[in-house]
Amino acid sequence: MAASTSFRISDDARTRLASRAAREGMTATALLDQLIIEGTGQLDYPGIIFRGPAHDRRAALAAGPDVWEVVARLQELEGGEEHRISLLAAESDLHPRLIRLALDYAAEHAGEIRERIGNNRDMAERSRRMARQRESLLA
C-alpha cells in the first residue's frame, strides 16, 4: 500500500525526474519509487544493478547475468552451497564472490527470484511442447 510522503528536492532533480519519467512513459512518482527501491538495493548489495524496461526491471550482476539466472543454475547443480558455487565459478568464469553476492540478494528477495525462475521454466516447457507439436505436424 502506498503512503503519501513529502520531500523537497532541488529544481534540477525535479526537472530531470520529470524529463526521464516522460521518456519512460511513467509518472514522476512511479519513477521515483523505482529509483529509491533500486538505489537502496544497489547500496545494500554493491555489484548488483537493475536492467530491463520500466515494466520488467530485474536484478543482475554488474558484469554478468541476472541474479535469477545465477540461482537457477545453482539449483541445477549437486552438492552443498560452496561446492555448487565452485562448480558455477569454474563453468562460468564468475568469481565466487559475485555468485555469493547474487545468492545473498536472492535470499532477501526470494519471492521475486522464484517467480522469475518459475516463469522461465514455464516458457521453456512451452517451447519444448511447441517443438514436439511442430514435429508431429511434419511426421
N, C-alpha and C positions, 0 to 999 in steps of 0.2 A: 504494500500500500504506500502510495506516495504521500509525503507531507510537505506542506508549504514551508519554504525556508528563504530567508532574505540574506543576500550577500551584496557587498559593494565591490565592484570590480572596476578597473581602470577603463577609460574610454577606448583605449587601444584594444584591450582584451575583449570588450563588448563588441566592438566593430569586427574584430577578427572572428569571434564566435558566431556572430550573425552571418557574416560572409561565408564561413565554412559550412554552417548549418544549411544555408540556402543552396550551396553547391551539392551537398549531400542529400538534399530533399527532405530535411527533417527540421524540427523546431530547435531553437537555440537551447531550450530546456532539455530536450532529449539528447542533444549532442553533449551538453554539459554533464548530464548524468553518465553518459558513456565515458567521457574523458575522466571523470572522477573515479569510476569503477576501474577502468583500465590503468589509470595513473597510479592508484594505490596498489593495484596488483603488481605493477612493474616495480614500485618501491619495495613491496614485500618480497618479491622474487626477482632480483636483478638478473637479467638474462632472458626473462620472459617478455615477449612482445605480443601484440594483438594484430591480426591481419584479417583481411576479407572485407566484403562490403558491409555497410552500416547494419543491414538486416541480418548478417550472419558472421559476426566477429568471433574469432576463436584464438585461444592462447597458443603460442608457438615458441620454440627456442629461437633466439635472435638469428642464429646462423644454422638453423636446422629445421626439422619437421615440426608439425603441430604436436602439441602435448598429447592429444588423444592418440595420435599415431604411435608415439613412443610407448604409451601404456598398452595399446592394443598388441604391439609386438612383444612387449614383456609378458603379457598374458599368454602368448603362444609358446613361450619358451618354458623349459622344465627346470626345476630346482628352486633353491631358496632365492631370496631377493638379490643378494650380492652376486650369486652365480649368474642369474639372469642378466643383471647389469653388465657383468663381464662379457657374457656372450654377445649382448647387443652392442657393446662398445667395440668388440672385435669385428663384428659383421658390418658395422655402420660407420666406423671411424668417429663416432660421437664420443667425446670424453666422458668417462663415468660420472664426473661432477655434473655435467649437463643432463645426463639421464636421471640422476638423483634430483636435480632441480625440477625437471619435468614431473617426476613422481611426487615430489613434495607439493607442487602446485596442484596436481591431480587429486592428491589426498584431501586438500582443503576444498576442492571444487568437484567432488566425486560425482554428484548428480549430473552436472554438465558434461563431464568426460564420459560417463557411462552412456549418456544419451547419444553422444556423437559416435561412440564405438558401436552402439546398437543400430543407429541409422546406417552406418557404413556397412555393417554385416547384412542388414536388410537389403540394401541396394545391391550388394554383391550376390546375394541369393537370388534376387530378382533377375540380375544379369545372367546368372547361370541357368535359371529357369527359361528365360527367353532364348538363350543359345540352344538349349535342348529342344524347344519348340520349333526353332528355325530348322534344326537338323531333321526333325521328324517331318516337317513340310517338304524337305528336299529328298527324303528317303524314298 
